[in-house]
Amino acid sequence: MAYTGINKSTDYFNTKLYTGNDSNSHAITGVGHQPDWVWIKARSTNTSHSLTDAVRGVGKNIKSDTSGAEFTNTNYVASFDSDGFTINNDGDINGNNRTYASWNWKAGGGQGSANTDGSINTTYTSVNTTAGFSISSYTGTGSSATIGHGLATPPKFTIIKKTSGTGDWSVQSSVIGLSNYLVLNSTNASAGTSGALISAVSSTTLTVDGNSDVNGSGSTYIAYCFAEKTGYSKFGSYVGNGNADGTFVYTGFKPNWVMIKETSGVGGWRIFDNKRPGYNEPYALLADNSDAETETGASRNKIDQLSNGFKLRFQYNDTNGAGGSYIYMAFGQSLVGSNNIPCTAR
């Protein structure tokens, strides 16, 4: 390992579980960093997901399982704190005795500033080049334009949501080619863009066409961009084998969080992490619907989280159908060397 030594351990991503108490100023600690993107889902009851980031600001919420616009509700995330976040008393994120999972990413440590690399200047961009993650807000023009992402390397996975009005969550990745796209709030298979959405990515910008879901005139948007970092994040694809002794997917690190979507057919966006029941063979939550976590039926779509990847442990079309094609995002827990480069996750 070509490092002069490990001088710090930094969690750029972490899952934190908690139990709600229906109170204001409920501090959730133990995240390991001050998060810039907090994604919360109730485990014990059917409620929508809640996604809040430091770029849009506290109280600004969007839901991954709907196409709805951003809404303001200060009873959701009230602050981003040095070791977590504080929530108020909305039942989606803090119902009494309800259990929750929160997934927490660190970007640039706050709202950031305008990025002027593209033909559209972002309103704010918060970027962590070491972790390969940026969050940008911008206003659309209605015609082809470029937007700076700040990563200094082409993003491999990009998620964009219109915040000023109704619009699908647009997901594009070089893993399946930019001529295809997926919708985070839908179970649909990947579809051709016919020149819409994101048509190109570079080390400084992404190119968006005039589609209203990513670049409508006068509409506002939030973009989450991810570049792959050896030993910490991996964005790839695999083919299922339709067997309980399922496909093994190599990531090069122990994945702490995995989201899987079938691209060749209809299937939910299934999220696994290392904190919910079982660690190996954990239960899935779905980004595209409000269902509670369950230990029975198809939602068990199990995976083993191994030291160098993950292995499918369930014969089910959403994650491991025979001959099915799948895309995934995976994150581990980063160790950062004195040269500020992540090495293999624990």
Disulfide bonds with the S-S distance in Angstrom:
none
